[in-house]
Amino acid sequence: MSPFEILSRVIEITNAPVEVDRRLQNLVGLLAHEFSLSLCALFLWDPNQRRFFLKSVSGKLTAFPPDMSAPQEEGPLADCIAQKKPLLIPDSAQLSLFSPPLPPAFAEFRFLGFFPIFDDISPYGVLALLGNEPRQLSEEEKETFLAIDRQLCGTLRSSQVSLQAKKRIAELSTLHAIGVAITSTLDLGELLRRISLSSAKVLQADGSLIHFLDEDSGLMKLVSSYGIEEGDSLLTPLVLGEELVGTVVLTGEPIVLRESRTSPYSFKGLPPGIGSVVCVPLITQSKTIGTLTLFSYRQEGREGKVFEEEDKNLLFTMASQVAVAIENSIVMHRAETLAKEKERNLRELFLLYEISRAMLTTINLDRLLRIILLSITLGSRLGFDRAALFLIDEKENVLRGMMGVGPASLAQAEAWRKRLESHSPFSPDWVIPEELAETPYDNRVRQVRVSLEEKRSLLIKTLREGRSFNIQDALNNPEVNPEILRWFDSKAFASVPLIAKEKAIGLIAVDNRLSERPITEMDIGFLNLLANQAAMAIENSRLYSNLQEINSQLLNTQNRLIQSEKLAALGEVVASIAHEIKNPLVSIGGFARRLERNLKENSSEKKYMRIVLKEVNRLENVLNQTLVFSRDLPPPSGRQDLNRVLEDSLSILEGEFLEGHISVNRDLAPNLPPLVSDPQQLKQVFLNLFVNAVQAMGSGGQLSVRTSLARKQEKDWLQVEVEDTGGGIPQENLENIFNPFFTTKQEGTGLGLAITHKIVTRYGGEIEVINRPGQGTTFVIRFPLPAA
């Protein structure tokens, strides 16, 4: 065809009513055919990436890869655009050795011609003519290609204008859709969910993240996401100014990354495997409140979304709308929260008034405790599921469970509430319903005893520090010891101290085991207010009870003194009788042993004689212990090594330990100061305890012996702990174990622990019994140390 016909055909192709990609493909095919070229290729300029990329090529892609591109800085394409004139190479074989080498994709062609496509505003691309044989273009052919370039320039410019218009329309539609989505709700959680979903959908992202800035801590926290599984790494707060998200918040400038692997930023807080990412700040009233991040994943065999500057600009525009909507939602949420807080405060004040008035109507401690616990559980809709009250027992140096209120199920709780609504527990004539007076939870609480010296108990820590604790995950909290878990059987609970006259007298523990409603800081605040009033009421009730008890003690003092004189006289009589019995008993025992040795083995006489000897030995043991108990103890004879006396005592019973399969665990503190005492009396103390432990454990068990220095009641003590696994002492026997002649054994005298108690108190010491029913018993013996 003639040049005129070719131009006519070019105009016809470039103005055809088909997609521009199809028109460009038809054009390069026409040029390759009409000008007898091996290949004709069109490379377009990408201003965002600053590279040329292959748009259309005639024939099959044998020479060029489909994703071929070339940078702006080098090669014939860049030279052609830079000089704004055609670059013709008639024969590449004749190129000078000093010339820059051709790119590999062009090096196999002999003839190369490059015509720039540009206007006064910007370059659009390069038309490449390639032939396998050397060739010179005529002036007519050059003019024809220049005319074709001008036509291509107009076509590409029109295409870009059309594409930009479509993008603007799409952006406006997107902004409208986002606006509709975010203005249709004021619920913050739902709003954030819609923002995450809508922004990811309209920009074809795989996922999205919204972070809020916590101004108090300066950390970025994830508040909403789409397209990810929120693992622990994503929930970790991000530091302001660090990572990609922290940098955007600090600078207030959006960031787009086409490829994350070549980025200088760290991607902590983002899911692994992301390819491209764009992050924009959420700014309202000139203050950055967070970020909105979109990302695409890098996957084999799948071409993910690559974010460009246009995507960043669109998302930044969207973010301004989003930030305003979020700010409005936050303001509304705060207003609603404030209104609810005011309403709750009003209810709490009214409830506190009712409780205070009710507590003034009684001095009976049991009724008072019941009023307190009902007021924070079933007595109001503000209440907890269960509550327990503990008071310090200074005599036993323990924290004692006094009362617990708690239904067994939600249905029972509702039934109790309805019953209490008909007759308020705060009225003076209220009668405690039987089903509320005794419950399994109440019985369990009343069995709790915690030593005030316990270091790992959260209950004791509440008393020591005089502050409340809100334990959200009791199972994994190291401060919650197993005993508390066993007592409360709850995943979360709270404890508040009862403080009267600047001194802790007990505590209240609450939980929501049935409803599993979280205990909030507002709940703790209300509980503290009630605890302050309850502590004063309890202290007044106890003072009144103490006065009554003192009066009763004064009335009984005379009777006890008379009884003491009788016991002293009885002791003298017992000692005298024991001496009178012991002398003939020694003779009986001696003659019986001599007769037993002279009798024939396996004879009935020898069998009977052994029975006589056994009973004589038992009677001698009873007399010896009676004499020890009845006579005064000699004064201490020297300074003793407590650990050595314990070791000697344990060695005496080594055979019994082996026979009973009992393991002995020693934890003896080194370098203890010596104890002014009699070694035989000390041995008697420890032997009695060890023998009792062996008898309690029977076959198998563990005996633990510990020594330490202790501080109690502003005094220093030498402390010995003897712990066994013998199942503990029955509760009804606990108060009598140190009484003389009290025993539950068929062959016991009942004097072992009485003698132990007498020796220890003779040295100014004390014995504490820690009983664990079903597990074992610990005897804690403390000897006072002289002041330095």
Residue pairs with C-beta under 8 A, 6 or more apart in sequence:
1 9
1 34
3 140
3 141
3 143
3 144
6 30
6 34
6 144
6 148
7 144
7 147
7 148
7 151
9 30
10 27
10 30
10 148
10 151
11 151
13 23
13 26
13 27
13 30
14 23
14 27
14 151
14 152
14 154
14 155
15 155
16 22
16 23
16 26
20 155
20 159
21 55
21 56
23 155
24 42
24 55
24 56
24 155
25 56
27 42
27 56
27 152
28 40
28 41
28 42
28 56
28 57
28 58
28 127
29 40
29 58
29 59
31 37
31 40
31 58
31 127
31 129
31 148
32 38
32 39
32 40
32 58
32 59
33 58
35 129
35 141
36 131
37 58
37 129
37 130
37 131
38 109
38 130
38 131
38 132
39 57
39 58
39 59
39 63
39 64
39 109
39 128
39 130
40 57
40 58
40 127
40 128
40 129
40 130
41 54
41 56
41 57
41 58
41 64
41 127
41 128
41 130
42 54
42 55
42 56
42 57
42 125
42 126
42 127
42 128
42 152
43 52
43 53
43 54
43 55
43 70
43 77
43 125
43 126
43 128
44 52
44 53
44 55
44 124
44 125
44 156
45 51
45 52
45 81
45 122
45 123
45 124
45 125
45 126
46 52
46 53
46 69
47 122
48 308
48 309
48 310
49 69
49 258
50 71
50 72
51 69
51 70
51 71
51 72
52 69
52 70
52 71
52 72
52 77
52 78
52 125
52 126
53 67
53 68
53 69
53 70
54 64
54 66
54 67
54 68
54 69
55 125
57 64
63 105
63 108
63 109
63 130
64 105
65 105
68 105
70 77
70 78
70 103
71 78
72 78
74 100
75 102
75 103
76 87
76 89
76 102
76 103
76 106
76 112
76 114
77 114
77 126
77 128
79 87
79 114
80 86
80 87
80 114
80 115
80 116
80 126
81 116
81 118
81 123
81 126
83 116
84 116
84 118
85 116
86 113
86 114
86 115
86 116
86 142
86 145
86 146
87 112
87 113
87 114
88 112
88 113
88 114
88 137
89 95
89 111
89 112
89 113
90 111
90 134
90 135
90 136
91 110
91 111
91 134
92 102
92 106
92 107
92 109
92 110
92 111
92 112
93 110
93 134
95 102
101 107
102 112
106 112
106 128
106 130
109 130
109 131
109 132
110 131
110 132
110 133
110 134
110 135
111 129
111 130
111 131
111 132
111 133
111 134
111 135
112 128
112 129
112 130
112 131
113 128
113 129
113 130
113 137
113 145
114 126
114 127
114 128
114 129
115 126
115 127
115 129
115 145
115 146
115 148
115 149
116 123
116 126
116 149
117 123
117 124
117 125
117 126
117 127
117 149
117 152
117 153
117 156
118 124
118 153
119 153
119 157
124 152
124 153
124 156
124 157
124 160
125 152
125 156
127 145
127 148
127 149
127 152
129 145
137 145
167 310
171 314
171 317
174 202
174 203
174 314
174 318
175 317
175 318
175 321
177 198
177 202
178 195
178 198
178 199
178 202
178 318
178 321
178 322
179 321
181 194
181 195
181 198
182 191
182 194
182 195
182 198
182 321
182 322
182 325
183 325
185 191
185 194
185 329
186 328
186 329
186 332
186 333
187 329
188 326
188 329
188 330
188 333
189 224
191 325
191 326
191 329
192 210
192 223
192 224
192 326
193 224
193 226
195 208
195 210
195 224
195 292
195 322
195 325
195 326
196 208
196 209
196 210
196 224
196 225
196 226
197 208
197 226
199 205
199 208
199 292
199 294
199 315
199 318
199 322
200 206
200 207
200 208
200 226
200 227
200 294
203 278
203 294
203 305
203 307
203 311
203 314
203 315
204 305
205 227
205 294
205 295
205 296
205 305
205 307
206 227
206 295
206 296
206 297
206 304
206 305
207 225
207 226
207 227
207 228
207 271
207 294
207 295
207 297
208 225
208 226
208 227
208 292
208 293
208 294
208 295
209 222
209 224
209 225
209 228
209 234
209 245
209 269
209 270
209 291
209 292
209 293
209 295
210 222
210 223
210 224
210 225
210 282
210 290
210 291
210 292
210 293
211 220
211 221
211 222
211 223
211 238
211 245
211 249
211 269
211 290
211 291
211 293
212 220
212 221
212 223
212 289
212 290
213 219
213 220
213 240
213 249
213 288
213 289
213 290
214 220
214 221
214 237
217 237
218 239
218 240
219 237
219 238
219 239
219 240
220 237
220 238
220 239
220 240
220 245
220 246
220 249
220 269
220 290
220 291
221 237
221 238
222 230
222 234
222 235
222 269
223 290
225 234
228 234
228 271
233 268
233 269
234 269
234 270
234 271
236 268
236 269
238 245
238 246
238 268
238 269
239 246
240 246
240 249
240 250
241 247
241 249
241 250
242 266
242 268
243 265
243 266
243 267
243 268
243 269
244 255
244 257
244 263
244 265
244 266
244 267
244 269
244 270
244 277
244 279
244 293
245 269
245 270
245 279
245 291
245 293
247 255
247 265
248 254
248 255
248 279
248 280
248 281
248 291
249 281
249 288
249 290
249 291
252 281
252 283
252 288
253 281
254 278
254 279
254 280
254 281
254 312
254 315
254 316
254 319
255 265
255 278
255 279
255 312
256 277
256 278
256 279
256 307
256 308
256 309
256 311
256 312
257 263
257 265
257 276
257 277
257 278
257 307
258 276
258 306
258 307
258 308
259 275
259 276
259 306
260 267
260 274
260 275
260 276
260 277
260 298
267 274
267 277
270 277
270 293
270 295
271 295
271 297
273 297
273 298
273 299
274 295
274 296
274 297
274 298
275 295
275 296
275 297
275 298
275 304
275 306
276 295
276 296
276 304
276 305
276 306
276 307
277 293
277 294
277 295
277 296
277 307
278 293
278 294
278 295
278 307
278 311
278 312
278 315
279 291
279 292
279 293
279 294
280 291
280 292
280 293
280 312
280 315
280 316
280 318
280 319
281 288
281 290
281 291
281 319
282 288
282 289
282 290
282 291
282 292
282 319
282 322
282 323
282 326
283 289
283 319
283 320
283 323
284 323
284 324
284 326
284 327
285 327
289 323
289 326
289 327
290 323
290 326
292 315
292 318
292 319
292 322
294 307
294 311
294 315
296 304
296 305
296 306
296 307
297 304
298 304
341 522
344 382
344 522
347 380
347 381
347 382
348 382
348 526
348 529
351 375
351 379
351 380
351 382
352 529
352 530
352 533
354 375
354 424
354 426
355 371
355 372
355 375
355 426
355 530
355 533
355 534
356 533
357 426
358 371
358 375
358 425
358 426
358 427
358 428
359 368
359 371
359 372
359 533
359 534
359 537
360 537
361 428
362 368
362 371
362 428
362 541
363 540
363 541
363 544
364 541
365 538
365 541
365 542
365 545
366 403
367 432
368 537
368 538
368 541
369 389
369 402
369 403
369 538
370 403
370 405
370 425
370 432
370 436
370 437
371 425
371 426
372 389
372 508
372 530
372 534
372 537
372 538
373 387
373 388
373 389
373 403
373 404
373 405
373 508
374 405
374 420
374 425
374 436
375 383
375 425
375 426
375 530
376 382
376 383
376 384
376 387
376 508
376 510
376 527
376 530
377 383
377 384
377 385
377 386
377 387
377 405
377 406
377 510
378 405
378 407
378 413
378 416
378 417
378 420
379 420
379 424
379 425
379 426
382 526
384 510
384 511
384 512
384 519
384 523
385 406
385 407
385 413
385 511
385 512
385 513
385 514
385 515
385 517
386 404
386 405
386 406
386 407
386 441
386 490
386 510
386 511
386 512
386 513
386 514
387 404
387 405
387 406
387 508
387 509
387 510
388 401
388 403
388 404
388 405
388 406
388 441
388 445
388 448
388 488
388 508
388 509
388 510
389 401
389 402
389 403
389 404
389 445
389 498
389 506
389 507
389 508
390 399
390 400
390 401
390 402
390 445
390 448
390 450
390 459
390 506
390 507
390 508
390 509
391 399
391 400
391 402
391 498
391 505
391 506
391 538
392 398
392 399
392 400
392 452
392 463
392 504
392 505
392 506
393 399
393 400
396 449
396 768
397 451
397 452
397 453
397 712
397 768
398 449
398 450
398 451
398 452
399 448
399 449
399 450
399 451
399 452
399 459
399 460
399 463
399 506
399 507
400 448
400 449
401 445
401 446
401 447
401 448
401 449
402 445
402 446
402 506
403 442
403 445
403 446
404 439
404 441
404 442
404 444
404 445
404 446
405 436
405 439
405 441
405 442
406 439
406 441
406 442
406 513
407 413
407 416
407 439
407 514
408 439
408 440
408 441
409 514
410 514
410 515
413 514
416 435
416 436
419 433
423 430
424 430
444 487
445 487
447 773
448 487
449 770
449 771
450 457
450 459
450 460
450 483
451 460
451 768
451 770
452 460
452 463
453 710
453 712
454 460
456 479
456 481
457 481
457 483
457 484
458 469
458 471
458 479
458 480
458 481
458 484
458 495
459 484
459 495
459 507
459 509
461 469
461 479
462 468
462 469
462 495
462 496
462 497
462 504
462 507
463 497
463 504
463 506
463 507
464 504
466 497
466 499
466 504
467 497
468 494
468 495
468 496
468 497
468 524
468 527
468 528
469 479
469 494
469 495
470 494
470 519
470 521
470 524
471 477
471 479
471 480
471 492
471 493
471 494
471 495
472 492
472 518
472 519
473 491
473 492
474 480
474 484
474 485
474 488
474 490
474 491
474 492
474 493
475 485
475 491
488 509
488 511
488 513
489 513
490 511
490 513
491 513
491 516
492 511
492 512
492 518
492 519
493 509
493 510
493 511
493 519
494 509
494 510
494 511
494 519
494 523
494 524
494 527
495 507
495 508
495 509
495 510
496 507
496 508
496 524
496 527
496 528
496 531
497 504
497 506
497 507
497 531
498 504
498 505
498 506
498 507
498 508
498 531
498 534
498 535
498 538
499 505
499 531
499 532
499 535
500 535
500 536
500 538
500 539
501 539
505 535
505 538
505 539
505 542
506 535
506 538
508 527
508 531
508 534
510 519
510 527
511 519
512 518
512 519
571 630
572 630
574 626
574 630
575 626
575 627
575 630
575 631
578 623
578 626
578 627
578 630
579 627
581 623
582 620
582 623
582 627
585 616
585 619
585 620
585 623
586 620
588 616
589 613
589 616
589 617
589 620
592 609
592 612
592 613
592 616
593 613
595 609
596 606
596 609
596 610
596 613
599 605
599 606
599 609
600 606
618 747
621 749
622 749
625 749
625 751
625 752
625 755
626 749
626 751
628 684
628 751
628 755
629 740
629 751
629 754
629 755
629 758
633 678
633 681
633 758
633 759
633 762
634 678
635 678
636 676
636 677
636 678
636 763
637 678
637 679
638 676
638 677
638 678
638 679
639 674
639 675
639 676
640 674
640 675
640 676
640 677
640 678
640 679
640 682
641 672
641 674
642 672
642 674
642 675
642 682
642 707
642 718
642 720
642 783
643 668
643 669
643 670
643 672
643 707
645 679
645 682
645 683
645 686
646 668
646 686
646 705
646 707
646 720
647 668
648 683
649 682
649 683
649 686
649 687
649 690
650 657
650 664
650 666
650 690
650 705
652 683
652 687
653 687
653 690
653 691
653 694
656 662
656 691
656 694
657 663
657 664
657 694
657 703
660 694
660 697
660 698
660 699
660 700
660 701
661 699
661 700
661 701
662 694
662 697
662 700
662 701
662 702
662 703
663 701
663 702
663 703
664 702
664 703
664 704
664 705
665 702
665 703
665 704
665 705
666 705
666 706
667 704
667 705
667 706
667 707
668 705
668 706
668 707
669 706
669 707
669 708
669 709
672 707
672 709
672 718
673 718
673 785
675 682
675 718
675 763
675 783
676 786
677 763
677 783
681 759
681 762
682 759
684 755
684 756
684 759
685 755
685 756
685 759
685 760
685 781
686 720
686 722
688 752
688 753
688 755
688 756
689 722
689 756
689 779
690 703
690 722
691 752
692 752
692 753
693 703
693 722
693 724
693 726
693 777
694 703
695 726
695 745
696 724
696 726
696 727
696 776
696 777
697 703
697 724
697 725
697 726
698 726
701 724
701 725
701 726
702 724
702 725
703 722
703 723
703 724
704 721
704 722
704 723
704 724
705 720
705 721
705 722
705 723
706 720
706 721
706 723
707 718
707 719
707 720
707 721
708 719
708 721
709 716
709 717
709 718
709 719
709 785
710 716
710 717
710 718
710 719
710 782
711 717
712 782
715 784
715 785
716 784
716 785
717 765
717 782
717 783
717 784
717 785
718 782
718 783
718 784
718 785
719 780
719 781
719 782
720 780
720 781
720 782
720 783
721 778
721 779
721 780
721 781
722 778
722 779
722 781
723 776
723 777
723 778
723 779
724 776
724 777
724 778
725 775
725 776
726 776
726 777
727 773
727 774
727 775
727 776
728 771
728 772
728 773
728 774
728 775
728 776
728 777
729 737
729 769
729 771
729 773
729 777
730 773
731 771
731 773
733 742
733 744
734 769
734 771
736 742
737 753
737 769
738 753
738 754
738 756
738 757
738 767
739 750
739 754
740 750
740 751
740 754
741 749
741 750
741 751
741 754
742 750
742 754
743 749
743 750
756 767
757 767
760 766
760 767
760 781
760 783
763 783
763 784
764 783
764 784
765 781
765 782
765 783
765 784
766 781
766 782
767 779
767 780
767 781
767 782
768 779
768 780
768 782
769 777
769 778
769 779
769 780
770 777
770 778
770 779
770 780
771 777
772 778
